[in-house]
C-alpha cells in the first residue's frame, strides 16, 4: 500500500505539523518517519523540535517558544504566541499543505487548525485535550477545527463519538518503543551506576517554570530521604543544556550535599536504571509507567491557575497512570500537599519489596500492553486516509 500510494502521488506532498513541547516532538518525529515510508518525496513544514528536525522537517520558529504551561503563565507570553500563530497561519495559507496536523498544545494548535480548515485544508489533531476531565463542551469547538482526532488512550474515543467527531485511537509511540521488560542492569552499566545501589530518579520537569517550582523541592525531598536511608543514590536527566545549567544553579544555591548525578538527556536510561521515581505530573509519568517503575507524582503551579482548574476538573486524579488505571497506583502531591516529608515517606515506602509494589508493576504491564498499537503507523494510516478522502492523494 505504501509503495502504491507513493507511486500514484502526482506531486510531492506538503504536510504541515506543529508540536509545542518535547512529548509532541517525539510523537511528531515518529509520525513523520512513518509518513516518509509512504511518501518519500513529501515535504514537512511547520514548527517542531530536534527530533522532528532530524526527520527533515523545516521549522518556522524554535519549538521552545511554544513551551509554556498554565492559565496564568501563558499571559506573560501571550503577545508573542499570538504573533507566532498569526504568522504561521499566513505562511501555511500560502503554502497550501495537503494536511495540517496539530500535535497536542491545544490552546495554540486548535486555533491554527480552525483557520486552515476554513480555507479548505484538511486538519488533524493528535493527542486529545483532557475534555473527559473538564469542560467536555470543548469538543464542540474542536469539531469546528478538526476533521480527525487521533487519541492516545482508548477511554478518550467515546466522548468524541458522542459528539460526532471522527476519531481513532492509535496508542502511544513510546509504548511501542519501550521494551515490556526493561533491562535495569544494562541501563546502570550505560550510566555508570552501581548494580547494587538503591537508586531514586528525580524528574522535576523539562520546562524552565517546572524546575523553578519543583527543582528545589525535589532536592529537599531527596535530602529528607537520605537522612533516613543514607545508602540512597539519586540520578536526574536534564532535557537540554539550559535545564542542566538551571539545575546546577538550583543545586549550588541549595547548599545540599547529595549523592546526585545529573545526565544530559538519557531520561529513558535513567528510568530503566532506577528503583523508584519522584516525578512531575505530565507525559514523563507515562514513561515511568512504561518502565514499570513505582513513582510518586508531584506538581505545583501558579496559585490562581490551580484555583481555577480545581473548580473545573471533574476527575479525581491528574497523572496518566492513575487515569489509565482508574484508581490511584501512584500517590499524587499537588500544591501545598507537595512537601519533602510527605513525598519522602511515600517514596521510601515504594522502595520496599511489598505486595503493593508487585501489584503496581503488574498494573503497569497491563497498561503498557493496552497502549501497544503501532502508533506511528496507525497515525500515518489515519492521516493518509483523510488526505485520500479529501482528494489530496
C-alpha positions, 0 to 999 in steps of 0.5 A, a space after each residue: 500500500 505504501 509503495 502504491 500510494 507513493 507511486 500514484 502521488 502526482 506531486 510531492 506532498 506538503 504536510 504541515 505539523 506543529 508540536 509545542 513541547 518535547 512529548 509532541 516532538 517525539 510523537 511528531 518525529 515518529 509520525 513523520 518517519 512513518 509518513 516518509 515510508 509512504 511518501 518519500 518525496 513529501 515535504 514537512 513544514 511547520 514548527 517542531 523540535 530536534 527530533 522532528 528536525 532530524 526527520 527533515 522537517 523545516 521549522 518556522 520558529 524554535 519549538 521552545 517558544 511554544 513551551 509554556 504551561 498554565 492559565 496564568 503563565 501563558 499571559 506573560 507570553 501571550 503577545 508573542 504566541 499570538 504573533 507566532 500563530 498569526 504568522 504561521 497561519 499566513 505562511 501555511 495559507 500560502 503554502 497550501 499543505 495537503 494536511 495540517 496536523 496539530 500535535 497536542 498544545 491545544 490552546 495554540 494548535 486548535 486555533 491554527 487548525 480552525 483557520 486552515 480548515 476554513 480555507 479548505 485544508 484538511 486538519 488533524 489533531 493528535 493527542 486529545 485535550 483532557 475534555 473527559 476531565 473538564 469542560 467536555 463542551 470543548 469538543 464542540 469547538 474542536 469539531 469546528 477545527 478538526 476533521 480527525 482526532 487521533 487519541 492516545 488512550 482508548 477511554 478518550 474515543 467515546 466522548 468524541 463519538 458522542 459528539 460526532 467527531 471522527 476519531 481513532 485511537 492509535 496508542 502511544 509511540 513510546 509504548 511501542 518503543 519501550 521494551 515490556 521488560 526493561 533491562 535495569 542492569 544494562 541501563 546502570 552499566 550505560 550510566 555508570 551506576 552501581 548494580 547494587 545501589 538503591 537508586 531514586 530518579 528525580 524528574 522535576 520537569 523539562 520546562 524552565 517554570 517546572 524546575 523553578 517550582 519543583 527543582 528545589 523541592 525535589 532536592 529537599 525531598 531527596 535530602 529528607 530521604 537520605 537522612 533516613 536511608 543514607 545508602 540512597 543514590 539519586 540520578 536526574 536527566 536534564 532535557 537540554 543544556 539550559 535545564 542542566 545549567 538551571 539545575 546546577 544553579 538550583 543545586 549550588 544555591 541549595 547548599 545540599 550535599 547529595 549523592 546526585 548525578 545529573 545526565 544530559 538527556 538519557 531520561 529513558 536510561 535513567 528510568 530503566 536504571 532506577 528503583 523508584 521515581 519522584 516525578 512531575 505530573 505530565 507525559 514523563 509519568 507515562 514513561 515511568 509507567 512504561 518502565 514499570 517503575 513505582 513513582 510518586 507524582 508531584 506538581 505545583 503551579 501558579 496559585 490562581 491557575 490551580 484555583 481555577 482548574 480545581 473548580 473545573 476538573 471533574 476527575 479525581 486524579 491528574 497523572 496518566 497512570 492513575 487515569 489509565 488505571 482508574 484508581 490511584 497506583 501512584 500517590 499524587 502531591 499537588 500544591 501545598 500537599 507537595 512537601 519533602 516529608 510527605 513525598 519522602 515517606 511515600 517514596 521510601 515506602 515504594 522502595 520496599 519489596 511489598 505486595 503493593 509494589 508487585 501489584 503496581 508493576 503488574 498494573 503497569 504491564 497491563 497498561 503498557 500492553 493496552 497502549 501497544 498499537 503501532 502508533 506511528 503507523 496507525 497515525 500515518 494510516 489515519 492521516 493518509 486516509 483523510 488526505 485520500 478522502 479529501 482528494 489530496 492523494 
